[in-house]
Amino acid sequence: MQTVQKIIMQKLPEYSKNQRLLANYILENLQTIPLLSVNDVANKAGVSSATVVRFSRVLGYQGYLEFRNHLMELLKESLSPAEKFKATISKKAEYQDPLHQIAHQVVQNINLSLQQNDIKDFKHIVTHLREADNVYCIGLGISKYLAEIMSYQLKLYLKRSFAMSGDSLSFAEQIMLLTPRDLIIAFSFPPYSRQTVEAAQLAKSLNLPVISFTDKKTAPIVQYSVHVLIAKTDNILFTNSLGAISVLMNALVTEIALTEEKKVLKGLQKIDKFVNDPRYFY
């Protein structure tokens, strides 16, 4: 919110009389603007709807809708888990069909994630993974389990992959032992773990490539990553939704498998012998 306030204040000398009225109203009501329509804002500020739209464009947005959506994202980020849950409780009457509402949210996250990721970057990431001697996956909290799943999936397709644990040795101590031929995959989602971000920072200083899974291009870990995969994690509750992350992970592993088809097929045939052994599986 402070960034938006700063932008509005910087342009203050350029505003017309009505735009100043609108600017003052917005600055005093930033927390509630995301809940208001363009007509609501116009009426409350004492200006026309056209002024609201033009003012949004002056600030660098395509229109009021984009401005409002940006404020909504900033507002959600600023809320603590308890505040987010309180907001959900206040709208509990709206969630009559949570199964379909959650499914709709996941689909929306996936579609937004597809828009955020470039196919050329995706191909470069696959190349990095194929050429790496070893792949180390890191994360804390729920991201720790994402790192373990990623490592497991890569192992299935015959990549030397390891989930880096911070239980006995810190990430920093382990990263110091790696070489530029290795690759780090970092999972960093709100609230962003300082230890994970600092691990990526250290890796960059050692010329170790870092590929990050995160939720936006302004996330703290992005500046230390050679490539970033954006996965939207919006959820009705205060936790991160994992649907879009799972899709990107699966797509990455699938692409690797298809580019190493002979090697993967040979390995899977060996695994089949073990899986078909009735001593271990039904």
CYANA upper distance limits for C-alpha pairs under 8 A (distance plus 0.5 A):
  1 MET  CA      5 GLN  CA      6.80
  1 MET  CA     30 LEU  CA      7.99
  1 MET  CA     71 LEU  CA      7.67
  1 MET  CA     74 LEU  CA      6.66
  1 MET  CA     75 LEU  CA      7.77
  2 GLN  CA      6 LYS  CA      6.60
  3 THR  CA      7 ILE  CA      6.82
  4 VAL  CA      8 ILE  CA      6.75
  5 GLN  CA      9 MET  CA      6.67
  5 GLN  CA     27 LEU  CA      7.02
  6 LYS  CA     10 GLN  CA      6.56
  7 ILE  CA     11 LYS  CA      7.03
  7 ILE  CA     59 LEU  CA      7.58
  8 ILE  CA     12 LEU  CA      6.88
  8 ILE  CA     23 ALA  CA      7.37
  8 ILE  CA     59 LEU  CA      7.54
 11 LYS  CA     15 TYR  CA      7.44
 12 LEU  CA     20 ARG  CA      7.59
 15 TYR  CA     19 GLN  CA      5.80
 15 TYR  CA     20 ARG  CA      6.27
 16 SER  CA     20 ARG  CA      6.70
 17 LYS  CA     21 LEU  CA      7.01
 18 ASN  CA     22 LEU  CA      6.74
 18 ASN  CA     47 VAL  CA      6.72
 18 ASN  CA     51 THR  CA      7.89
 19 GLN  CA     23 ALA  CA      6.42
 19 GLN  CA     51 THR  CA      7.43
 19 GLN  CA     52 VAL  CA      8.48
 19 GLN  CA     55 PHE  CA      7.09
 20 ARG  CA     24 ASN  CA      6.60
 21 LEU  CA     25 TYR  CA      6.85
 21 LEU  CA     45 ALA  CA      6.96
 21 LEU  CA     46 GLY  CA      8.04
 21 LEU  CA     47 VAL  CA      8.17
 22 LEU  CA     26 ILE  CA      6.65
 22 LEU  CA     42 ALA  CA      8.34
 22 LEU  CA     45 ALA  CA      5.98
 22 LEU  CA     46 GLY  CA      8.22
 22 LEU  CA     47 VAL  CA      7.52
 22 LEU  CA     52 VAL  CA      7.84
 23 ALA  CA     27 LEU  CA      6.59
 24 ASN  CA     28 GLU  CA      6.73
 25 TYR  CA     29 ASN  CA      6.65
 25 TYR  CA     44 LYS  CA      8.47
 25 TYR  CA     45 ALA  CA      6.27
 26 ILE  CA     30 LEU  CA      6.01
 26 ILE  CA     33 ILE  CA      7.53
 29 ASN  CA     33 ILE  CA      6.72
 30 LEU  CA     34 PRO  CA      8.24
 30 LEU  CA     71 LEU  CA      8.14
 31 GLN  CA     75 LEU  CA      7.44
 32 THR  CA     36 LEU  CA      7.50
 33 ILE  CA     41 VAL  CA      7.87
 33 ILE  CA     68 ARG  CA      7.21
 33 ILE  CA     71 LEU  CA      8.04
 34 PRO  CA     68 ARG  CA      5.55
 34 PRO  CA     69 ASN  CA      7.24
 34 PRO  CA     71 LEU  CA      6.47
 34 PRO  CA     72 MET  CA      5.69
 36 LEU  CA     40 ASP  CA      6.11
 36 LEU  CA     41 VAL  CA      6.77
 37 SER  CA     41 VAL  CA      6.86
 38 VAL  CA     42 ALA  CA      6.69
 38 VAL  CA     49 SER  CA      6.55
 38 VAL  CA     52 VAL  CA      7.22
 38 VAL  CA     53 VAL  CA      8.13
 38 VAL  CA     64 TYR  CA      7.19
 38 VAL  CA     65 LEU  CA      8.45
 39 ASN  CA     43 ASN  CA      6.59
 39 ASN  CA     48 SER  CA      8.45
 39 ASN  CA     49 SER  CA      6.15
 40 ASP  CA     44 LYS  CA      6.65
 41 VAL  CA     45 ALA  CA      6.45
 41 VAL  CA     49 SER  CA      8.32
 41 VAL  CA     52 VAL  CA      7.96
 42 ALA  CA     46 GLY  CA      6.35
 42 ALA  CA     47 VAL  CA      5.46
 42 ALA  CA     48 SER  CA      5.81
 42 ALA  CA     49 SER  CA      5.67
 42 ALA  CA     51 THR  CA      8.22
 42 ALA  CA     52 VAL  CA      6.85
 43 ASN  CA     47 VAL  CA      6.92
 43 ASN  CA     48 SER  CA      7.87
 47 VAL  CA     51 THR  CA      6.98
 47 VAL  CA     52 VAL  CA      8.04
 48 SER  CA     52 VAL  CA      7.24
 49 SER  CA     53 VAL  CA      6.94
 50 ALA  CA     54 ARG  CA      6.62
 51 THR  CA     55 PHE  CA      6.38
 52 VAL  CA     56 SER  CA      6.75
 52 VAL  CA     64 TYR  CA      7.25
 53 VAL  CA     57 ARG  CA      7.03
 53 VAL  CA     63 GLY  CA      5.86
 53 VAL  CA     64 TYR  CA      5.64
 54 ARG  CA     58 VAL  CA      6.80
 54 ARG  CA     63 GLY  CA      7.75
 55 PHE  CA     59 LEU  CA      6.96
 56 SER  CA     60 GLY  CA      7.18
 56 SER  CA     61 TYR  CA      6.04
 56 SER  CA     62 GLN  CA      7.65
 56 SER  CA     63 GLY  CA      5.87
 56 SER  CA     64 TYR  CA      5.81
 56 SER  CA     67 PHE  CA      6.70
 57 ARG  CA     61 TYR  CA      5.27
 57 ARG  CA     62 GLN  CA      6.04
 57 ARG  CA     63 GLY  CA      6.07
 57 ARG  CA     64 TYR  CA      8.19
 61 TYR  CA     66 GLU  CA      6.56
 61 TYR  CA     67 PHE  CA      6.35
 62 GLN  CA     66 GLU  CA      6.80
 62 GLN  CA     67 PHE  CA      8.31
 63 GLY  CA     67 PHE  CA      6.98
 64 TYR  CA     68 ARG  CA      6.48
 65 LEU  CA     69 ASN  CA      6.58
 66 GLU  CA     70 HIS  CA      6.62
 67 PHE  CA     71 LEU  CA      6.86
 68 ARG  CA     72 MET  CA      6.65
 69 ASN  CA     73 GLU  CA      6.80
 70 HIS  CA     74 LEU  CA      6.81
 71 LEU  CA     75 LEU  CA      6.49
 72 MET  CA     76 LYS  CA      6.71
 73 GLU  CA     77 GLU  CA      6.77
 74 LEU  CA     78 SER  CA      6.78
 75 LEU  CA     79 LEU  CA      7.07
 76 LYS  CA     84 LYS  CA      7.94
 79 LEU  CA     83 GLU  CA      6.08
 79 LEU  CA     84 LYS  CA      6.41
 80 SER  CA     84 LYS  CA      6.68
 81 PRO  CA     85 PHE  CA      6.68
 81 PRO  CA    238 PHE  CA      5.69
 81 PRO  CA    239 THR  CA      8.18
 82 ALA  CA     86 LYS  CA      6.67
 82 ALA  CA    238 PHE  CA      8.17
 83 GLU  CA     87 ALA  CA      6.71
 84 LYS  CA     88 THR  CA      6.84
 84 LYS  CA    237 LEU  CA      7.40
 84 LYS  CA    238 PHE  CA      5.90
 85 PHE  CA     89 ILE  CA      6.67
 85 PHE  CA    237 LEU  CA      6.50
 85 PHE  CA    238 PHE  CA      6.32
 86 LYS  CA     90 SER  CA      6.67
 87 ALA  CA     91 LYS  CA      7.11
 88 THR  CA     92 LYS  CA      6.61
 88 THR  CA    236 ILE  CA      7.14
 88 THR  CA    237 LEU  CA      7.03
 91 LYS  CA     95 TYR  CA      7.85
 92 LYS  CA     96 GLN  CA      8.41
 95 TYR  CA    101 GLN  CA      7.83
 97 ASP  CA    101 GLN  CA      6.68
 98 PRO  CA    102 ILE  CA      6.23
 99 LEU  CA    103 ALA  CA      6.71
100 HIS  CA    104 HIS  CA      6.49
101 GLN  CA    105 GLN  CA      6.75
102 ILE  CA    106 VAL  CA      6.74
102 ILE  CA    235 ASN  CA      8.12
102 ILE  CA    236 ILE  CA      7.80
103 ALA  CA    107 VAL  CA      6.74
104 HIS  CA    108 GLN  CA      6.66
105 GLN  CA    109 ASN  CA      6.66
105 GLN  CA    234 ASP  CA      7.84
105 GLN  CA    235 ASN  CA      7.39
106 VAL  CA    110 ILE  CA      6.70
106 VAL  CA    235 ASN  CA      8.50
106 VAL  CA    241 SER  CA      7.66
106 VAL  CA    243 GLY  CA      6.23
106 VAL  CA    244 ALA  CA      7.33
107 VAL  CA    111 ASN  CA      6.72
107 VAL  CA    244 ALA  CA      8.48
108 GLN  CA    112 LEU  CA      6.66
109 ASN  CA    113 SER  CA      6.53
109 ASN  CA    231 ALA  CA      7.86
109 ASN  CA    232 LYS  CA      5.54
109 ASN  CA    233 THR  CA      6.91
109 ASN  CA    234 ASP  CA      7.24
109 ASN  CA    243 GLY  CA      8.10
109 ASN  CA    244 ALA  CA      6.42
110 ILE  CA    114 LEU  CA      6.72
110 ILE  CA    231 ALA  CA      7.92
110 ILE  CA    232 LYS  CA      7.52
110 ILE  CA    243 GLY  CA      7.63
110 ILE  CA    244 ALA  CA      5.18
110 ILE  CA    247 VAL  CA      8.02
111 ASN  CA    115 GLN  CA      6.98
112 LEU  CA    116 GLN  CA      6.89
112 LEU  CA    232 LYS  CA      7.24
113 SER  CA    117 ASN  CA      6.92
113 SER  CA    230 ILE  CA      6.44
113 SER  CA    231 ALA  CA      5.58
113 SER  CA    232 LYS  CA      6.14
113 SER  CA    244 ALA  CA      7.28
114 LEU  CA    118 ASP  CA      8.49
116 GLN  CA    230 ILE  CA      6.73
117 ASN  CA    121 ASP  CA      7.94
117 ASN  CA    122 PHE  CA      7.84
117 ASN  CA    229 LEU  CA      6.86
117 ASN  CA    230 ILE  CA      6.82
118 ASP  CA    122 PHE  CA      6.80
119 ILE  CA    123 LYS  CA      6.75
120 LYS  CA    124 HIS  CA      6.83
121 ASP  CA    125 ILE  CA      6.73
121 ASP  CA    227 HIS  CA      7.57
122 PHE  CA    126 VAL  CA      6.96
122 PHE  CA    229 LEU  CA      8.36
122 PHE  CA    252 LEU  CA      8.30
123 LYS  CA    127 THR  CA      6.84
124 HIS  CA    128 HIS  CA      6.77
125 ILE  CA    129 LEU  CA      6.76
125 ILE  CA    211 ILE  CA      7.97
125 ILE  CA    227 HIS  CA      7.27
126 VAL  CA    130 ARG  CA      6.66
126 VAL  CA    252 LEU  CA      7.26
126 VAL  CA    255 GLU  CA      7.56
126 VAL  CA    256 ILE  CA      6.73
127 THR  CA    131 GLU  CA      6.68
128 HIS  CA    132 ALA  CA      6.59
128 HIS  CA    183 LEU  CA      8.21
129 LEU  CA    135 VAL  CA      7.82
129 LEU  CA    183 LEU  CA      7.74
129 LEU  CA    256 ILE  CA      8.41
130 ARG  CA    159 LYS  CA      8.39
130 ARG  CA    256 ILE  CA      7.57
132 ALA  CA    181 ARG  CA      6.05
132 ALA  CA    182 ASP  CA      5.73
132 ALA  CA    183 LEU  CA      6.41
133 ASP  CA    160 ARG  CA      7.52
133 ASP  CA    181 ARG  CA      6.17
133 ASP  CA    182 ASP  CA      5.84
133 ASP  CA    183 LEU  CA      8.20
134 ASN  CA    159 LYS  CA      7.85
134 ASN  CA    160 ARG  CA      5.53
134 ASN  CA    161 SER  CA      6.28
134 ASN  CA    162 PHE  CA      8.29
134 ASN  CA    181 ARG  CA      7.93
134 ASN  CA    182 ASP  CA      5.35
134 ASN  CA    183 LEU  CA      6.75
135 VAL  CA    151 SER  CA      8.30
135 VAL  CA    159 LYS  CA      8.05
135 VAL  CA    160 ARG  CA      6.70
135 VAL  CA    161 SER  CA      5.08
135 VAL  CA    162 PHE  CA      6.77
135 VAL  CA    182 ASP  CA      6.45
135 VAL  CA    183 LEU  CA      5.31
135 VAL  CA    184 ILE  CA      6.29
135 VAL  CA    185 ILE  CA      7.64
136 TYR  CA    151 SER  CA      7.99
136 TYR  CA    161 SER  CA      6.35
136 TYR  CA    162 PHE  CA      5.44
136 TYR  CA    163 ALA  CA      6.27
136 TYR  CA    164 MET  CA      6.51
136 TYR  CA    182 ASP  CA      8.16
136 TYR  CA    183 LEU  CA      6.68
136 TYR  CA    184 ILE  CA      5.28
136 TYR  CA    185 ILE  CA      6.60
137 CYS  CA    147 ALA  CA      5.42
137 CYS  CA    148 GLU  CA      7.57
137 CYS  CA    150 MET  CA      7.59
137 CYS  CA    151 SER  CA      6.78
137 CYS  CA    161 SER  CA      8.06
137 CYS  CA    162 PHE  CA      6.70
137 CYS  CA    163 ALA  CA      5.25
137 CYS  CA    164 MET  CA      6.25
137 CYS  CA    184 ILE  CA      6.29
137 CYS  CA    185 ILE  CA      5.14
137 CYS  CA    186 ALA  CA      6.33
137 CYS  CA    187 PHE  CA      8.31
138 ILE  CA    143 SER  CA      8.07
138 ILE  CA    144 LYS  CA      6.90
138 ILE  CA    147 ALA  CA      5.90
138 ILE  CA    163 ALA  CA      6.66
138 ILE  CA    164 MET  CA      5.81
138 ILE  CA    165 SER  CA      7.71
138 ILE  CA    184 ILE  CA      7.84
138 ILE  CA    185 ILE  CA      6.78
138 ILE  CA    186 ALA  CA      5.40
138 ILE  CA    187 PHE  CA      6.81
138 ILE  CA    196 THR  CA      7.72
139 GLY  CA    143 SER  CA      5.03
139 GLY  CA    144 LYS  CA      4.79
139 GLY  CA    145 TYR  CA      8.19
139 GLY  CA    146 LEU  CA      7.96
139 GLY  CA    147 ALA  CA      6.49
139 GLY  CA    186 ALA  CA      6.45
139 GLY  CA    187 PHE  CA      5.56
139 GLY  CA    188 SER  CA      7.05
139 GLY  CA    196 THR  CA      6.59
140 LEU  CA    144 LYS  CA      4.89
140 LEU  CA    145 TYR  CA      8.44
140 LEU  CA    187 PHE  CA      8.45
140 LEU  CA    193 SER  CA      7.25
140 LEU  CA    196 THR  CA      7.60
141 GLY  CA    145 TYR  CA      8.01
142 ILE  CA    146 LEU  CA      7.11
143 SER  CA    147 ALA  CA      6.59
143 SER  CA    187 PHE  CA      5.95
143 SER  CA    188 SER  CA      7.16
143 SER  CA    189 PHE  CA      7.85
144 LYS  CA    148 GLU  CA      6.89
144 LYS  CA    165 SER  CA      8.45
144 LYS  CA    187 PHE  CA      8.24
145 TYR  CA    149 ILE  CA      6.69
146 LEU  CA    150 MET  CA      6.60
146 LEU  CA    187 PHE  CA      7.71
147 ALA  CA    151 SER  CA      6.64
147 ALA  CA    163 ALA  CA      6.34
147 ALA  CA    164 MET  CA      8.46
147 ALA  CA    185 ILE  CA      8.26
147 ALA  CA    186 ALA  CA      7.93
147 ALA  CA    187 PHE  CA      7.26
148 GLU  CA    152 TYR  CA      6.60
148 GLU  CA    162 PHE  CA      8.23
148 GLU  CA    163 ALA  CA      5.63
149 ILE  CA    153 GLN  CA      6.64
150 MET  CA    154 LEU  CA      6.72
150 MET  CA    249 MET  CA      7.27
151 SER  CA    155 LYS  CA      6.70
151 SER  CA    161 SER  CA      5.71
151 SER  CA    162 PHE  CA      5.97
151 SER  CA    163 ALA  CA      6.18
152 TYR  CA    156 LEU  CA      6.93
152 TYR  CA    161 SER  CA      7.98
152 TYR  CA    162 PHE  CA      8.43
153 GLN  CA    157 TYR  CA      7.28
153 GLN  CA    253 VAL  CA      7.35
154 LEU  CA    158 LEU  CA      6.96
154 LEU  CA    159 LYS  CA      5.81
154 LEU  CA    160 ARG  CA      8.00
154 LEU  CA    161 SER  CA      6.72
154 LEU  CA    253 VAL  CA      6.91
155 LYS  CA    159 LYS  CA      5.52
155 LYS  CA    160 ARG  CA      6.69
155 LYS  CA    161 SER  CA      6.33
156 LEU  CA    268 LEU  CA      8.40
157 TYR  CA    253 VAL  CA      8.18
157 TYR  CA    256 ILE  CA      8.28
157 TYR  CA    257 ALA  CA      6.61
157 TYR  CA    264 VAL  CA      6.12
157 TYR  CA    267 GLY  CA      8.10
157 TYR  CA    268 LEU  CA      8.44
158 LEU  CA    263 LYS  CA      8.39
158 LEU  CA    264 VAL  CA      7.10
158 LEU  CA    267 GLY  CA      7.57
164 MET  CA    171 PHE  CA      7.80
164 MET  CA    174 GLN  CA      8.50
165 SER  CA    169 LEU  CA      8.02
165 SER  CA    170 SER  CA      8.33
165 SER  CA    171 PHE  CA      7.89
166 GLY  CA    170 SER  CA      5.41
166 GLY  CA    171 PHE  CA      6.23
169 LEU  CA    173 GLU  CA      6.62
169 LEU  CA    174 GLN  CA      7.17
170 SER  CA    174 GLN  CA      7.05
171 PHE  CA    175 ILE  CA      6.49
171 PHE  CA    195 GLN  CA      8.08
171 PHE  CA    196 THR  CA      8.19
171 PHE  CA    199 ALA  CA      6.51
172 ALA  CA    176 MET  CA      6.73
172 ALA  CA    199 ALA  CA      6.27
172 ALA  CA    202 LEU  CA      7.59
173 GLU  CA    177 LEU  CA      7.75
174 GLN  CA    178 LEU  CA      7.74
175 ILE  CA    199 ALA  CA      8.00
175 ILE  CA    202 LEU  CA      8.29
175 ILE  CA    203 ALA  CA      7.18
178 LEU  CA    182 ASP  CA      6.91
178 LEU  CA    208 LEU  CA      8.28
179 THR  CA    208 LEU  CA      7.21
180 PRO  CA    206 LEU  CA      8.12
180 PRO  CA    207 ASN  CA      6.39
180 PRO  CA    208 LEU  CA      5.20
180 PRO  CA    209 PRO  CA      7.44
181 ARG  CA    208 LEU  CA      8.08
182 ASP  CA    208 LEU  CA      7.35
182 ASP  CA    209 PRO  CA      7.99
183 LEU  CA    208 LEU  CA      7.01
183 LEU  CA    209 PRO  CA      5.94
183 LEU  CA    210 VAL  CA      6.72
183 LEU  CA    211 ILE  CA      8.24
184 ILE  CA    208 LEU  CA      7.91
184 ILE  CA    209 PRO  CA      6.81
184 ILE  CA    210 VAL  CA      5.27
184 ILE  CA    211 ILE  CA      6.72
185 ILE  CA    210 VAL  CA      6.32
185 ILE  CA    211 ILE  CA      5.32
185 ILE  CA    212 SER  CA      6.17
185 ILE  CA    213 PHE  CA      8.07
186 ALA  CA    196 THR  CA      7.74
186 ALA  CA    200 ALA  CA      8.00
186 ALA  CA    210 VAL  CA      7.43
186 ALA  CA    211 ILE  CA      6.73
186 ALA  CA    212 SER  CA      5.21
186 ALA  CA    213 PHE  CA      6.70
187 PHE  CA    196 THR  CA      8.40
187 PHE  CA    212 SER  CA      6.35
187 PHE  CA    213 PHE  CA      5.35
187 PHE  CA    214 THR  CA      6.74
188 SER  CA    192 TYR  CA      6.19
188 SER  CA    193 SER  CA      7.35
188 SER  CA    196 THR  CA      7.49
188 SER  CA    197 VAL  CA      8.05
188 SER  CA    212 SER  CA      7.66
188 SER  CA    213 PHE  CA      6.71
188 SER  CA    214 THR  CA      5.60
188 SER  CA    215 ASP  CA      8.36
188 SER  CA    221 ILE  CA      7.57
189 PHE  CA    193 SER  CA      8.34
189 PHE  CA    213 PHE  CA      8.38
189 PHE  CA    214 THR  CA      5.87
189 PHE  CA    215 ASP  CA      6.63
189 PHE  CA    240 ASN  CA      8.16
190 PRO  CA    215 ASP  CA      8.46
190 PRO  CA    240 ASN  CA      8.03
192 TYR  CA    196 THR  CA      8.32
192 TYR  CA    197 VAL  CA      8.05
192 TYR  CA    220 PRO  CA      8.00
193 SER  CA    197 VAL  CA      6.96
194 ARG  CA    198 GLU  CA      6.50
195 GLN  CA    199 ALA  CA      6.57
196 THR  CA    200 ALA  CA      6.90
197 VAL  CA    201 GLN  CA      6.76
197 VAL  CA    220 PRO  CA      7.23
197 VAL  CA    221 ILE  CA      5.65
197 VAL  CA    224 TYR  CA      8.50
198 GLU  CA    202 LEU  CA      6.63
199 ALA  CA    203 ALA  CA      6.65
200 ALA  CA    204 LYS  CA      6.69
200 ALA  CA    210 VAL  CA      7.03
200 ALA  CA    221 ILE  CA      7.31
200 ALA  CA    224 TYR  CA      6.25
200 ALA  CA    225 SER  CA      7.63
201 GLN  CA    205 SER  CA      6.93
201 GLN  CA    221 ILE  CA      8.33
201 GLN  CA    224 TYR  CA      5.89
202 LEU  CA    206 LEU  CA      6.94
203 ALA  CA    207 ASN  CA      6.79
203 ALA  CA    208 LEU  CA      5.40
203 ALA  CA    209 PRO  CA      7.50
203 ALA  CA    210 VAL  CA      7.62
204 LYS  CA    208 LEU  CA      5.96
204 LYS  CA    209 PRO  CA      7.06
204 LYS  CA    210 VAL  CA      7.73
204 LYS  CA    224 TYR  CA      6.39
204 LYS  CA    225 SER  CA      7.92
209 PRO  CA    225 SER  CA      7.46
209 PRO  CA    226 VAL  CA      6.61
210 VAL  CA    224 TYR  CA      7.63
210 VAL  CA    225 SER  CA      5.30
210 VAL  CA    226 VAL  CA      6.23
210 VAL  CA    227 HIS  CA      7.52
211 ILE  CA    225 SER  CA      6.05
211 ILE  CA    226 VAL  CA      6.52
211 ILE  CA    227 HIS  CA      5.45
211 ILE  CA    228 VAL  CA      6.20
211 ILE  CA    229 LEU  CA      8.20
212 SER  CA    221 ILE  CA      7.78
212 SER  CA    222 VAL  CA      7.61
212 SER  CA    225 SER  CA      6.74
212 SER  CA    227 HIS  CA      7.02
212 SER  CA    228 VAL  CA      5.30
212 SER  CA    229 LEU  CA      6.63
213 PHE  CA    228 VAL  CA      6.50
213 PHE  CA    229 LEU  CA      5.38
213 PHE  CA    230 ILE  CA      6.57
213 PHE  CA    231 ALA  CA      7.39
213 PHE  CA    245 ILE  CA      8.16
214 THR  CA    219 ALA  CA      7.42
214 THR  CA    221 ILE  CA      8.41
214 THR  CA    228 VAL  CA      7.74
214 THR  CA    229 LEU  CA      6.94
214 THR  CA    230 ILE  CA      5.83
214 THR  CA    231 ALA  CA      6.51
215 ASP  CA    219 ALA  CA      7.56
215 ASP  CA    230 ILE  CA      5.62
215 ASP  CA    231 ALA  CA      5.40
215 ASP  CA    232 LYS  CA      5.61
215 ASP  CA    233 THR  CA      7.00
216 LYS  CA    230 ILE  CA      6.27
216 LYS  CA    231 ALA  CA      7.94
216 LYS  CA    232 LYS  CA      7.93
217 LYS  CA    222 VAL  CA      6.94
217 LYS  CA    228 VAL  CA      8.41
217 LYS  CA    230 ILE  CA      7.67
218 THR  CA    222 VAL  CA      7.19
221 ILE  CA    225 SER  CA      7.20
222 VAL  CA    228 VAL  CA      7.14
229 LEU  CA    248 LEU  CA      8.16
231 ALA  CA    244 ALA  CA      5.97
231 ALA  CA    245 ILE  CA      5.80
231 ALA  CA    248 LEU  CA      7.97
232 LYS  CA    241 SER  CA      8.41
232 LYS  CA    244 ALA  CA      6.83
232 LYS  CA    245 ILE  CA      8.11
233 THR  CA    240 ASN  CA      5.45
233 THR  CA    241 SER  CA      5.07
233 THR  CA    242 LEU  CA      6.85
233 THR  CA    243 GLY  CA      8.21
233 THR  CA    244 ALA  CA      7.49
233 THR  CA    245 ILE  CA      8.27
234 ASP  CA    240 ASN  CA      6.77
234 ASP  CA    241 SER  CA      6.47
235 ASN  CA    239 THR  CA      7.08
235 ASN  CA    240 ASN  CA      6.58
235 ASN  CA    241 SER  CA      5.90
242 LEU  CA    246 SER  CA      6.66
243 GLY  CA    247 VAL  CA      6.95
244 ALA  CA    248 LEU  CA      6.89
245 ILE  CA    249 MET  CA      6.72
246 SER  CA    250 ASN  CA      6.55
247 VAL  CA    251 ALA  CA      6.56
248 LEU  CA    252 LEU  CA      6.64
249 MET  CA    253 VAL  CA      6.85
250 ASN  CA    254 THR  CA      6.50
251 ALA  CA    255 GLU  CA      6.61
252 LEU  CA    256 ILE  CA      6.90
253 VAL  CA    257 ALA  CA      6.71
254 THR  CA    258 LEU  CA      6.71
255 GLU  CA    259 THR  CA      6.79
256 ILE  CA    260 GLU  CA      6.76
257 ALA  CA    261 GLU  CA      6.25
257 ALA  CA    264 VAL  CA      6.78
260 GLU  CA    264 VAL  CA      6.47
261 GLU  CA    265 LEU  CA      6.38
262 LYS  CA    266 LYS  CA      6.71
263 LYS  CA    267 GLY  CA      6.87
264 VAL  CA    268 LEU  CA      6.58
265 LEU  CA    269 GLN  CA      6.68
266 LYS  CA    270 LYS  CA      7.22
267 GLY  CA    271 ILE  CA      6.94
268 LEU  CA    272 ASP  CA      6.55
269 GLN  CA    273 LYS  CA      7.27
270 LYS  CA    274 PHE  CA      7.59
271 ILE  CA    275 VAL  CA      6.73
272 ASP  CA    276 ASN  CA      6.46
273 LYS  CA    277 ASP  CA      6.98
274 PHE  CA    280 TYR  CA      8.36
275 VAL  CA    280 TYR  CA      7.68
275 VAL  CA    281 PHE  CA      6.71
276 ASN  CA    281 PHE  CA      7.28
277 ASP  CA    281 PHE  CA      6.87
278 PRO  CA    282 TYR  CA      6.27
